Amino acid sequence: VQLQASGGGLVEAGGSLRLSCAASGSVFRITFMAWYRQAPGKQRDLVAGITSGGSTNYADSVKGRFTISGDNAKNTVYLQMNSLKFEDTAVYYCNAYATDSSKGYDYWGQGTLVTVSS
């Protein structure tokens, strides 16, 4: 599985951005996709996730502001980010969890930088 993330950039506080993550390869094995983020000097944290069945979960800090969605036809997951805050500034990483028989594998895309100016 290969993941290609895009959509980061510079935005003013209160603005919006949409991140995209396109999956290719053995996408049929993917059961869960998510966005993580890592700010300088901090650990990488889960932002939002979506299962292959469409169930979603969010970090408390982004609930009500971010929306994760998927387009199965395009094998793409999106993260719509609204009402952005300075503290949302981070490198955002796309993640996919895929299974093969009884084993699970994590795949990561390259990071995309989101910078929110205050």
Secondary structure, DSSP 8 states (H G I E B T S, - for coil): -EEEEE--EEEETT--EEEEEEEESSGGGEEEEEEEEE-TTS--EEEEEEETT--EEE-GGGTTTEEEEEETTTTEEEEEE-S--GGG-EEEEEEEEEEETTEEEEEE---EEEEEE-
